[in-house]
Amino acid sequence: MKSTKNRFNTGAIVTIKETGETVTILKWQYVKNMKRFSYIVKEHPGTFYFEEELEDSL
């Protein structure tokens, strides 16, 4: 069984892989039927990102 531990926490500074933009995690939740985490970022509150679309900021 896959672990349900999220990679990023609220307040974490991450980079959106596609754009290279540095953003701050505002909220996260586990999407049970998709078995993955989604994240809402402070800079784009109307958009959600999945964990694989984000990476740790350097």
C-alpha positions in Angstrom: 0.0 0.0 0.0 1.3 3.4 -0.9 2.0 5.9 1.9 -0.4 8.7 2.3 2.3 11.2 3.5 2.2 14.5 1.7 5.5 15.9 0.4 4.8 19.6 1.0 3.3 21.3 4.0 1.4 24.6 4.4 3.8 27.5 4.2 6.4 25.5 2.2 8.1 27.4 -0.7 8.1 25.3 -3.9 8.6 25.7 -7.6 6.0 24.9 -10.3 7.9 22.6 -12.7 6.1 23.8 -15.8 6.7 27.6 -15.3 9.6 27.7 -12.9 7.6 30.1 -10.7 8.4 30.0 -7.0 5.2 29.8 -4.9 4.0 29.2 -1.3 1.7 26.3 -0.4 -1.5 27.8 1.0 -3.5 24.5 1.6 -3.2 20.8 0.8 -5.6 17.9 0.8 -5.6 14.2 -0.1 -7.9 13.3 -3.0 -9.0 9.8 -2.0 -10.5 8.7 -5.3 -7.3 9.7 -7.2 -5.0 8.6 -4.4 -2.8 11.7 -4.6 -2.4 15.0 -2.9 -3.5 18.4 -4.4 -2.1 21.7 -3.4 -3.4 25.3 -3.6 -0.8 28.0 -3.7 -1.0 31.5 -2.3 -0.1 33.2 -5.6 -2.8 31.3 -7.6 -5.7 30.5 -5.2 -8.1 29.5 -7.9 -5.8 26.8 -9.3 -4.7 23.5 -7.7 -1.6 21.5 -8.5 -0.8 17.9 -7.9 2.3 16.8 -6.0 4.1 15.8 -9.2 3.7 19.2 -10.7 5.7 20.8 -7.9 9.3 20.5 -6.7 11.3 21.7 -3.7 12.6 25.3 -4.2 16.3 25.7 -3.9 
